[in-house]
Amino acid sequence: MKRFLVPAILVFAAANALAQPQPSAMPWESVTVGGIGRASLAPDRFSFSVGVQTVAPTVDDAVTENNRRVQSVLAALKKAGAQEKDIQTSGFNIYPQQNYEQGKLPTILGYQVSNSVTVRSTKIADAGRLLGVAISAGVNTASGLNFEVSDPARGREQGLRAAFDDAKAKALLLAQAAGRTLGRALLIHEGSVQQPTPPPYPMRAQAMAVEARADVPVESGTQELTFTVTVTFELR
């Protein structure tokens, strides 16, 4: 029996050693930074909203006059090249015009009817011309003109490269400040694309003031898309 004692003890010791928790691998020493990149693109679509407001003593009269003028606006826009699928009614409201006197119930003086339509198009060069057509046809309210980039992916490569370069520059600065050398990128996380909404082109006063048809002077400019990344770099 003694000849089996030593092997048994060795087997037990080996099994016990395997059961002990093993030290984990030394993690990489690293620095994590965020980077921002921007890409400027020319807008490829626009939209604007225009409307007609009418006031009359009765609802029927106000609606009838409003309908007549809105139909004229729609017909003029379509004749000028706006596609039916790109014209959408975006609001219709009826408000009583009331007179308030202290100590008395309000009295109705008439009714205001408003009908607004939104026009969209990918033909950027037509923006000013279509606005002029709508104004000449009888609109007397306007809420703005917006230029947009329909596909932000067009600037993705440029924006992401710029974002990575920005992150690397920050990491290099931090590594040098710590007396270290910057190594390879270990992890890269892409953030969401930020596409700011440009401020609307103000048109209300202009729409009310213009009586004869004239193309509205507009500039589409460029739109800046923002890309973000988070990168973890090795420190040496």
DRENKENU-775891 format. One record per atom (N, C-alpha, C): residue in three letters; x, y, z. Coordinates in steps of 0.02 Angstrom, whole numbers, padded with zeros to 5 digits, always signed. Layout:
<recs>
ALAXYZ;...
</recs>
This chain:
<recs>
MET+00041-00060+00000;MET+00000+00000+00000;MET+00043+00063+00000;LYS+00103+00059+00028;LYS+00145+00119+00033;LYS+00166+00144-00035;ARG+00174+00097-00083;ARG+00198+00120-00148;ARG+00147+00164-00185;PHE+00085+00165-00163;PHE+00034+00208-00194;PHE+00025+00274-00157;LEU+00059+00283-00101;LEU+00048+00342-00060;LEU+00074+00405-00093;VAL+00135+00403-00118;VAL+00164+00463-00148;VAL+00126+00487-00210;PRO+00111+00442-00257;PRO+00071+00464-00315;PRO+00004+00494-00295;ALA-00028+00465-00245;ALA-00093+00491-00224;ALA-00086+00561-00197;ILE-00033+00573-00158;ILE-00022+00640-00131;ILE-00008+00689-00186;LEU+00031+00667-00236;LEU+00047+00712-00292;LEU-00015+00730-00333;VAL-00058+00680-00344;VAL-00119+00693-00382;VAL-00163+00741-00344;PHE-00169+00733-00278;PHE-00210+00778-00237;PHE-00182+00849-00239;ALA-00116+00855-00235;ALA-00085+00921-00236;ALA-00095+00956-00302;ALA-00090+00917-00357;ALA-00100+00947-00424;ALA-00172+00970-00432;ALA-00220+00929-00410;ALA-00290+00948-00416;ALA-00305+01009-00374;ASN-00275+01012-00314;ASN-00286+01070-00270;ASN-00258+01134-00301;ALA-00201+01126-00335;ALA-00170+01185-00367;ALA-00214+01211-00424;LEU-00244+01165-00463;LEU-00287+01185-00518;LEU-00350+01220-00493;ALA-00372+01201-00433;ALA-00433+01230-00406;ALA-00423+01300-00381;GLN-00361+01321-00368;GLN-00348+01388-00344;GLN-00359+01439-00400;PRO-00386+01499-00384;PRO-00396+01550-00436;PRO-00330+01572-00465;GLN-00328+01575-00532;GLN-00267+01594-00567;GLN-00266+01670-00575;PRO-00208+01700-00569;PRO-00203+01773-00579;PRO-00222+01791-00650;SER-00263+01845-00658;SER-00285+01866-00724;SER-00227+01899-00760;ALA-00234+01900-00828;ALA-00181+01932-00868;ALA-00180+02006-00853;MET-00121+02034-00854;MET-00112+02105-00840;MET-00148+02146-00893;PRO-00197+02189-00875;PRO-00233+02228-00925;PRO-00187+02279-00958;TRP-00205+02298-01020;TRP-00167+02350-01054;TRP-00174+02416-01017;GLU-00120+02452-01011;GLU-00125+02520-00986;GLU-00147+02563-01044;SER-00199+02602-01033;SER-00229+02636-01091;SER-00257+02704-01071;VAL-00276+02742-01122;VAL-00309+02806-01114;VAL-00368+02808-01163;THR-00426+02831-01139;THR-00486+02834-01181;THR-00506+02907-01191;VAL-00516+02926-01254;VAL-00532+02995-01271;VAL-00588+02996-01322;GLY-00620+03053-01327;GLY-00672+03063-01378;GLY-00647+03110-01433;GLY-00670+03099-01493;GLY-00650+03140-01550;GLY-00711+03166-01588;ILE-00704+03225-01616;ILE-00759+03255-01655;ILE-00733+03272-01724;GLY-00771+03254-01775;GLY-00754+03270-01843;GLY-00814+03302-01878;ARG-00800+03346-01924;ARG-00855+03381-01959;ARG-00846+03376-02034;ALA-00903+03373-02068;ALA-00903+03372-02142;ALA-00955+03421-02167;SER-00936+03464-02212;SER-00981+03514-02240;SER-01008+03489-02307;LEU-01074+03487-02313;LEU-01106+03462-02374;LEU-01156+03513-02400;ALA-01164+03513-02465;ALA-01214+03556-02496;ALA-01283+03524-02488;PRO-01333+03560-02464;PRO-01400+03531-02456;PRO-01427+03507-02524;ASP-01468+03454-02522;ASP-01495+03428-02584;ASP-01572+03426-02583;ARG-01603+03459-02534;ARG-01675+03465-02534;ARG-01695+03525-02492;PHE-01755+03550-02504;PHE-01780+03607-02466;PHE-01854+03599-02453;SER-01879+03638-02405;SER-01951+03639-02392;SER-01969+03708-02366;PHE-02030+03729-02380;PHE-02056+03791-02351;PHE-02131+03784-02342;SER-02157+03823-02296;SER-02229+03823-02282;SER-02258+03892-02294;VAL-02312+03895-02331;VAL-02346+03958-02345;VAL-02420+03947-02333;GLY-02456+04002-02323;GLY-02527+03995-02309;GLY-02567+04056-02327;VAL-02632+04048-02320;VAL-02680+04102-02334;VAL-02724+04111-02272;GLN-02729+04173-02250;GLN-02775+04191-02196;GLN-02829+04237-02224;THR-02891+04222-02207;THR-02946+04265-02228;THR-02991+04278-02168;VAL-03023+04336-02168;VAL-03069+04356-02115;VAL-03134+04379-02146;ALA-03190+04356-02119;ALA-03256+04375-02144;ALA-03306+04373-02087;PRO-03364+04405-02096;PRO-03414+04407-02042;PRO-03440+04338-02023;THR-03443+04291-02071;THR-03469+04224-02057;THR-03417+04172-02074;VAL-03425+04113-02044;VAL-03379+04058-02058;VAL-03382+04039-02131;ASP-03442+04034-02159;ASP-03449+04014-02229;ASP-03412+04062-02276;ASP-03420+04126-02263;ASP-03388+04175-02307;ASP-03312+04171-02301;ALA-03287+04162-02239;ALA-03215+04158-02229;ALA-03186+04096-02261;VAL-03221+04039-02255;VAL-03197+03977-02284;VAL-03200+03980-02361;THR-03254+04007-02387;THR-03262+04011-02460;THR-03206+04053-02491;GLU-03191+04111-02462;GLU-03138+04153-02488;GLU-03070+04120-02480;ASN-03060+04087-02423;ASN-02997+04053-02412;ASN-02987+03997-02462;ASN-03039+03958-02473;ASN-03034+03903-02522;ASN-03015+03928-02591;ARG-03047+03983-02611;ARG-03033+04011-02678;ARG-02960+04031-02685;ARG-02933+04064-02634;ARG-02865+04088-02638;ARG-02814+04031-02633;VAL-02829+03981-02590;VAL-02783+03924-02584;VAL-02781+03884-02649;GLN-02839+03875-02681;GLN-02841+03840-02744;GLN-02798+03875-02797;SER-02799+03942-02795;SER-02758+03980-02842;SER-02684+03968-02828;VAL-02666+03966-02764;VAL-02596+03954-02746;VAL-02573+03885-02768;LEU-02615+03834-02755;LEU-02597+03766-02774;LEU-02590+03759-02850;ALA-02636+03789-02886;ALA-02633+03785-02959;ALA-02570+03820-02986;ALA-02553+03876-02956;ALA-02493+03913-02979;ALA-02430+03873-02964;LEU-02426+03841-02906;LEU-02367+03802-02888;LEU-02359+03742-02936;LYS-02414+03708-02951;LYS-02410+03651-02996;LYS-02391+03673-03067;LYS-02418+03729-03088;LYS-02401+03754-03154;LYS-02328+03773-03159;ALA-02300+03795-03102;ALA-02229+03815-03100;ALA-02182+03756-03095;GLY-02209+03695-03088;GLY-02166+03637-03088;GLY-02165+03597-03023;ALA-02199+03621-02971;ALA-02202+03582-02909;ALA-02244+03520-02920;GLN-02218+03463-02898;GLN-02254+03400-02906;GLN-02309+03393-02854;GLU-02364+03362-02873;GLU-02420+03354-02827;GLU-02400+03316-02764;LYS-02355+03267-02772;LYS-02333+03227-02714;LYS-02290+03268-02666;ASP-02264+03325-02689;ASP-02221+03367-02648;ASP-02258+03424-02614;ILE-02324+03427-02623;ILE-02365+03480-02592;ILE-02412+03447-02543;GLN-02411+03470-02481;GLN-02451+03439-02428;GLN-02484+03492-02384;THR-02549+03484-02372;THR-02582+03528-02325;THR-02555+03515-02255;SER-02533+03567-02222;SER-02501+03558-02157;SER-02539+03592-02100;GLY-02594+03626-02116;GLY-02633+03656-02062;GLY-02697+03689-02088;PHE-02750+03682-02048;PHE-02813+03716-02065;PHE-02846+03735-01999;ASN-02860+03800-01991;ASN-02888+03824-01927;ASN-02942+03877-01939;ILE-02990+03878-01892;ILE-03042+03929-01892;ILE-03043+03959-01822;TYR-03037+04026-01819;TYR-03037+04061-01755;TYR-03090+04116-01755;PRO-03130+04120-01703;PRO-03177+04177-01699;PRO-03139+04241-01681;GLN-03158+04296-01712;GLN-03131+04361-01696;GLN-03178+04393-01645;GLN-03155+04399-01583;GLN-03200+04421-01529;GLN-03181+04490-01502;ASN-03231+04525-01479;ASN-03222+04589-01448;ASN-03235+04582-01373;TYR-03186+04604-01333;TYR-03193+04597-01260;TYR-03202+04666-01229;GLU-03254+04672-01188;GLU-03266+04733-01150;GLU-03277+04714-01077;GLN-03248+04754-01033;GLN-03252+04738-00962;GLN-03325+04736-00938;GLY-03340+04681-00904;GLY-03407+04673-00876;GLY-03458+04646-00925;LYS-03437+04631-00986;LYS-03483+04605-01036;LYS-03456+04540-01066;LEU-03503+04501-01091;LEU-03482+04440-01126;LEU-03450+04459-01192;PRO-03400+04420-01214;PRO-03368+04436-01278;PRO-03417+04428-01336;THR-03410+04471-01384;THR-03452+04467-01443;THR-03409+04448-01503;ILE-03438+04409-01548;ILE-03401+04386-01607;ILE-03409+04437-01663;LEU-03352+04461-01687;LEU-03352+04510-01741;LEU-03346+04477-01810;GLY-03317+04418-01811;GLY-03307+04383-01874;GLY-03266+04320-01862;TYR-03241+04292-01917;TYR-03203+04230-01912;TYR-03141+04233-01956;GLN-03087+04206-01929;GLN-03024+04202-01967;GLN-03011+04129-01985;VAL-02998+04117-02048;VAL-02983+04050-02073;VAL-02912+04050-02101;SER-02873+04001-02082;SER-02805+03995-02108;SER-02794+03925-02136;ASN-02761+03922-02192;ASN-02745+03858-02225;ASN-02673+03863-02248;SER-02632+03816-02226;SER-02561+03818-02245;SER-02541+03754-02280;VAL-02493+03760-02326;VAL-02467+03703-02363;VAL-02391+03703-02358;THR-02363+03643-02359;THR-02290+03635-02358;THR-02268+03608-02426;VAL-02217+03639-02453;VAL-02190+03619-02518;VAL-02120+03592-02507;ARG-02106+03534-02536;ARG-02039+03503-02532;ARG-02014+03489-02602;SER-01948+03492-02610;SER-01920+03477-02675;SER-01845+03463-02668;THR-01819+03425-02715;THR-01747+03412-02717;THR-01713+03458-02768;LYS-01751+03500-02801;LYS-01723+03547-02849;LYS-01708+03613-02814;ILE-01648+03616-02785;ILE-01629+03673-02744;ILE-01637+03739-02781;ALA-01621+03739-02845;ALA-01624+03801-02884;ALA-01695+03829-02890;ASP-01746+03787-02876;ASP-01815+03810-02884;ASP-01843+03843-02821;ALA-01805+03844-02767;ALA-01832+03869-02703;ALA-01857+03940-02708;GLY-01815+03986-02731;GLY-01836+04056-02736;GLY-01892+04067-02786;ARG-01890+04031-02841;ARG-01941+04039-02893;ARG-02009+04016-02868;LEU-02012+03958-02835;LEU-02075+03933-02810;LEU-02103+03977-02754;LEU-02059+04005-02713;LEU-02082+04052-02662;LEU-02114+04113-02695;GLY-02081+04138-02747;GLY-02108+04196-02782;GLY-02175+04181-02813;VAL-02183+04122-02841;VAL-02247+04101-02871;VAL-02302+04100-02818;ALA-02287+04071-02759;ALA-02337+04066-02706;ALA-02357+04135-02681;ILE-02309+04179-02674;ILE-02324+04247-02651;ILE-02368+04284-02701;SER-02350+04278-02764;SER-02389+04311-02817;SER-02460+04283-02821;ALA-02468+04219-02805;ALA-02533+04187-02810;ALA-02579+04204-02752;GLY-02553+04235-02699;GLY-02598+04259-02647;GLY-02583+04237-02576;VAL-02528+04203-02562;VAL-02514+04185-02492;VAL-02499+04248-02452;ASN-02518+04248-02389;ASN-02502+04305-02346;ASN-02472+04285-02279;THR-02453+04221-02273;THR-02414+04198-02215;THR-02361+04149-02239;ALA-02307+04147-02203;ALA-02253+04099-02218;ALA-02215+04085-02154;SER-02196+04022-02145;SER-02165+04003-02081;SER-02091+03988-02088;GLY-02063+03985-02147;GLY-01992+03974-02152;GLY-01971+03933-02212;LEU-01907+03935-02224;LEU-01876+03897-02279;LEU-01818+03858-02250;ASN-01817+03792-02260;ASN-01765+03749-02233;ASN-01729+03712-02288;PHE-01662+03711-02283;PHE-01621+03671-02328;PHE-01593+03612-02288;GLU-01592+03553-02318;GLU-01571+03493-02282;GLU-01526+03448-02324;VAL-01488+03406-02289;VAL-01449+03353-02322;VAL-01488+03288-02312;SER-01510+03258-02366;SER-01554+03199-02360;SER-01516+03136-02338;ASP-01452+03130-02355;ASP-01414+03070-02339;ASP-01348+03089-02305;PRO-01346+03090-02238;PRO-01285+03109-02202;PRO-01226+03063-02217;ALA-01239+03003-02244;ALA-01185+02955-02259;ALA-01137+02983-02311;ARG-01159+03034-02348;ARG-01115+03063-02399;ARG-01052+03092-02368;GLY-01056+03115-02307;GLY-00997+03144-02274;GLY-00968+03100-02220;ARG-00990+03037-02218;ARG-00970+02993-02163;ARG-00895+02980-02161;GLU-00866+02962-02219;GLU-00794+02945-02219;GLU-00752+03005-02197;GLN-00766+03063-02226;GLN-00729+03123-02208;GLN-00737+03140-02134;GLY-00799+03136-02109;GLY-00812+03153-02040;GLY-00780+03105-01991;LEU-00783+03040-02005;LEU-00755+02990-01960;LEU-00678+02994-01958;ARG-00648+03006-02015;ARG-00575+03013-02016;ARG-00554+03074-01975;ALA-00591+03128-01982;ALA-00575+03188-01944;ALA-00586+03176-01869;ALA-00638+03138-01851;ALA-00652+03123-01781;ALA-00596+03080-01751;PHE-00573+03030-01789;PHE-00519+02987-01763;PHE-00455+03027-01755;ASP-00439+03070-01803;ASP-00379+03111-01798;ASP-00382+03157-01737;ASP-00442+03183-01723;ASP-00451+03226-01665;ASP-00440+03187-01600;ALA-00467+03126-01597;ALA-00458+03084-01538;ALA-00384+03066-01529;LYS-00350+03050-01583;LYS-00280+03030-01578;LYS-00237+03089-01554;ALA-00252+03149-01578;ALA-00214+03208-01556;ALA-00223+03220-01481;LYS-00284+03210-01456;LYS-00295+03219-01384;LYS-00258+03166-01344;ALA-00261+03103-01368;ALA-00228+03049-01332;ALA-00152+03059-01332;LEU-00124+03083-01387;LEU-00052+03095-01391;LEU-00031+03148-01341;LEU-00071+03201-01336;LEU-00056+03254-01289;LEU-00056+03228-01217;LEU-00106+03187-01200;LEU-00111+03159-01133;LEU-00053+03111-01118;ALA-00035+03071-01168;ALA+00020+03024-01159;ALA+00085+03061-01147;GLN+00098+03113-01185;GLN+00159+03152-01176;GLN+00160+03186-01108;ALA+00102+03211-01086;ALA+00098+03244-01021;ALA+00113+03194-00964;ALA+00097+03131-00976;ALA+00109+03079-00925;ALA+00177+03047-00933;GLY+00216+03070-00982;GLY+00282+03040-00993;GLY+00280+02972-01024;ARG+00227+02959-01063;ARG+00219+02894-01094;ARG+00220+02901-01170;THR+00219+02843-01203;THR+00216+02841-01276;THR+00150+02812-01297;LEU+00119+02843-01347;LEU+00053+02819-01370;LEU+00062+02759-01415;GLY+00022+02707-01402;GLY+00025+02646-01442;GLY-00034+02641-01489;ARG-00052+02580-01505;ARG-00104+02567-01555;ARG-00174+02580-01525;ALA-00222+02587-01569;ALA-00292+02594-01548;ALA-00319+02525-01529;LEU-00346+02519-01468;LEU-00371+02455-01445;LEU-00446+02447-01457;LEU-00483+02501-01445;LEU-00556+02499-01454;LEU-00578+02564-01488;ILE-00626+02558-01534;ILE-00654+02616-01568;ILE-00730+02610-01567;HIS-00763+02662-01542;HIS-00836+02662-01540;HIS-00861+02723-01578;GLU-00906+02711-01626;GLU-00934+02766-01667;GLU-00997+02792-01635;GLY-01002+02858-01629;GLY-01061+02890-01602;GLY-01111+02905-01657;SER-01166+02937-01639;SER-01218+02954-01687;SER-01199+03017-01726;VAL-01228+03023-01785;VAL-01217+03082-01827;VAL-01264+03137-01805;GLN-01237+03197-01796;GLN-01277+03254-01776;GLN-01286+03300-01836;GLN-01349+03309-01854;GLN-01365+03352-01911;GLN-01407+03410-01886;PRO-01376+03467-01872;PRO-01414+03523-01844;PRO-01466+03549-01892;THR-01523+03569-01865;THR-01575+03599-01907;THR-01557+03672-01918;PRO-01549+03692-01981;PRO-01531+03762-01993;PRO-01588+03808-01975;PRO-01572+03870-01954;PRO-01626+03917-01938;PRO-01668+03931-02000;PRO-01734+03933-01993;PRO-01776+03945-02051;PRO-01765+04014-02080;TYR-01771+04017-02146;TYR-01765+04081-02180;TYR-01828+04121-02167;PRO-01823+04180-02135;PRO-01883+04218-02117;PRO-01918+04245-02179;MET-01984+04233-02183;MET-02020+04255-02243;MET-02085+04291-02228;ARG-02108+04292-02166;ARG-02175+04317-02152;ARG-02184+04389-02177;ALA-02141+04434-02157;ALA-02148+04504-02177;ALA-02141+04511-02252;GLN-02095+04473-02281;GLN-02083+04478-02353;GLN-02144+04454-02392;ALA-02174+04400-02369;ALA-02232+04372-02404;ALA-02290+04421-02404;MET-02299+04457-02349;MET-02354+04505-02345;MET-02340+04567-02387;ALA-02276+04585-02395;ALA-02260+04648-02427;ALA-02258+04643-02503;VAL-02240+04584-02530;VAL-02232+04578-02602;VAL-02299+04571-02636;GLU-02313+04612-02685;GLU-02376+04610-02721;GLU-02366+04581-02791;ALA-02315+04602-02826;ALA-02301+04575-02892;ALA-02254+04516-02886;ARG-02259+04471-02934;ARG-02217+04412-02930;ARG-02144+04430-02939;ALA-02102+04401-02895;ALA-02030+04408-02900;ALA-01999+04348-02866;ASP-01948+04319-02896;ASP-01913+04263-02864;ASP-01882+04288-02800;VAL-01893+04251-02746;VAL-01864+04270-02682;VAL-01790+04251-02682;PRO-01745+04299-02668;PRO-01673+04282-02667;PRO-01656+04239-02606;VAL-01632+04179-02618;VAL-01613+04134-02563;VAL-01545+04102-02580;GLU-01509+04083-02528;GLU-01445+04048-02535;GLU-01448+03985-02493;SER-01433+03928-02524;SER-01437+03864-02487;SER-01376+03852-02444;GLY-01318+03881-02463;GLY-01258+03873-02422;GLY-01236+03801-02415;THR-01204+03785-02359;THR-01184+03717-02343;THR-01209+03699-02273;GLN-01212+03634-02260;GLN-01233+03611-02194;GLN-01177+03569-02163;GLU-01164+03581-02100;GLU-01110+03546-02066;GLU-01137+03487-02026;LEU-01111+03428-02041;LEU-01129+03367-02005;LEU-01073+03352-01955;THR-01092+03329-01896;THR-01043+03315-01843;THR-01042+03240-01829;PHE-00981+03211-01829;PHE-00971+03140-01815;PHE-00928+03134-01752;THR-00943+03084-01711;THR-00905+03075-01649;THR-00881+03003-01643;VAL-00823+02995-01612;VAL-00796+02928-01597;VAL-00765+02929-01528;THR-00764+02871-01496;THR-00728+02862-01433;THR-00676+02808-01445;VAL-00613+02824-01430;VAL-00558+02779-01447;VAL-00516+02766-01384;THR-00499+02703-01373;THR-00453+02683-01319;THR-00386+02666-01350;PHE-00334+02702-01329;PHE-00266+02691-01355;PHE-00222+02657-01301;GLU-00177+02616-01324;GLU-00128+02585-01280;GLU-00076+02637-01259;LEU-00056+02632-01195;LEU-00001+02674-01170;LEU+00061+02630-01161;ARG+00118+02654-01183;ARG+00180+02616-01176;ARG+00228+02654-01131;
</recs>
